[in-house]
Amino acid sequence: MRVLIISPVYPPEHAPAGVMVAELAAELTRAGHGVTVLTGFPSHPSGHLFQGWKARLFSKERAGGSFTLIRCIHSFVSRYGVAGKTWYHFTFAVSSFFAGLLGEGFDVLVFQSTPVFCGPSAICLARLRKARTFYWIHDVHPESAIHAGLLKPGTLSSVMKAVDSWICRKSDVVATITDDMRRVILERGLPGDRVIIQRHWIDEQRIRPLPRENVWRQRNGISPARFVVLHAGTIGYISGASVIVEAARLLRDRSEILFLFVGDGPLKADLQRKAGEYELTNTKFLPFQPEEDLNLMQATGDIGLVTLKPLSAATSIPSKMYGYTSAGRAVIASVNPASEIARLIEEEGLGWVVPPEDPRALADAILYAASNGRERRCRGEKAREFFVREFGRSRAVNKFRRELEALCARRTGTEKKMKTAPA
C-alpha cells in the first residue's frame, strides 16, 4: 500500500509526535509499503526556524534512504499566542494540501489532530485523491483548548467542535490515545467500531533504565547527593506546571531536593520569572537536550513529574509519562484523580497521584518519594515493565501498521466489488 502521513512536527524537532511519525514511516517501509511524509521546517515549539536551516516553498529528500520526506513552507512567527499558532496551522494546512495534491498517489492518508485547519484540508485531499483516511488524535479539540484556558465555551468553540466532529465522521478510522478520550469522541455520535485506541510509544532502547549518577548530571553541575524531581518536555498551556514552582517554594529549605525543568514552551518564561521572584535556589531550567543526551538526562531524574490542569486529563495525556516510565522512574502525577492516567498509575503501581493545582499535596508526595527509596525504585521497575507492555515501540507500531493494512484491504475489497457488480 501507499501511505501519506501529514505531520506538522518531525525531527530534529523534539516533539514526540514527530519522532513517532519517523518511526512509523520506517516500520511501514520495512514492511514493504511506500511512504511519504509531509511536514514543516524545524521550528517547534517557539515558531522560529532552527539555526542552520533555510526554508523553501518545498524540499524533498529520502529520509534514512527509505521513504520520501517533503517539507512544506509555513509561517515562522511566535506560536506562544493564539494568533501566531492559528496562522501557523493555516499556512501549513494550505502548503501540505498542495504538496499532497501535486505529489504521487496514495491509498491511505494519516493525519494528526490540530486546531481547525489541517483536518478539513486532509479530508478534502483524500477525497480528491480517492484515498482512505486515518485520523490520529493526540488532543481532542476544542475541549483541550477550553480545559487549558485558551478558549472559552461559546460560538467559536462550538464551531471548532462542529468542524472536528465533521472530520471524525468523514474519517474512515479515528484513533485516539486513551479510553477517556475515546469516550469524548463517541459522545459526538460516532459508531464505536470506527473509534479505536492507538497508544503513543517510545523506542524501548532509545530510553532505558540507567544509573542516576552519570556524565550528564556531572556536566550540568548536579551533585549526586541531590534528589532530582524531573519535568522533561514541552511546558505547555495544558500542563498546569505553575504548581511545580509553588511546590518548590514550599520546599525551599530542603536544599537536597532539586526541581529540574528540561524543555521549552509558552509557560517556561512565566515559571522562570516566578522562581526568580521567589528567589528559589532549588530550581534549574535547561532547554531541550540533544538526542544523544536524552537517555542520560532521563536517568538523572529520581522521580518524574506529570502535571495537568484539572479537566485536561480527559482530552490529553502528557508524553512526558512515556519518557519517565521508559527510563524506569516512578511518576508523581498532579492530575484529576478520576482520569485514566491517574487510574493507570495507581492500578499498576507506577507512582503516586495527587490532586491538580495543589502544591502542598505535590510537595508532600515528593518528600515521601525522596524518603522511601526502596518503594520508589520498586515502582520505577513496575513503570518500566508497564511501559514495555503498553507503550513500547515494537508493540504499538506493529498494531498501527496492521490497522493501516486492514483499512487498505477494506478499500481494495470495496473497489473489487464495484468492478464486479452487474451493470
Buried (B, 14 or more C-beta within 10 A) or exposed (E): BBBBBBBBBBBBBBBBBBBBBBBBBBBBBEBEBBBBBBBBBBBBBBBEBEEEEEBEEBBEEEBEEEBBBBBBBBBBBBBBEEEBBBBBBBBBBBBBBBBBEEBEEBBBBBBBBBBBBBBBBBBBBBEEBEBBBBBBBBBBBBBBBBBBEBBEEEEEBEEBBEBBBBBBBBBBBBBBBBEBBBEBBBEBEBEEEBBBEBBBBBBBEBBBBBEBEBEBBEEBEBEEEBBBBBBBBBBBBBBBBBBBBBBBBBBBEBEEBBBBBBBBBBBBEEBBEBBEEBEBEBBBBEEBBEEEBBBBBBBBBBBBBBBBBBBBBBBBBBBBBBBBBBBBBBBBBBBBBEBBBBBBBBEBBBBBBBBBBBBEBBBBBBBEBBEEEEBBBEBBBBBBBBBBEBBBBEBBBEBBBEBBBEBBEEBEEEEEEEEEEEE
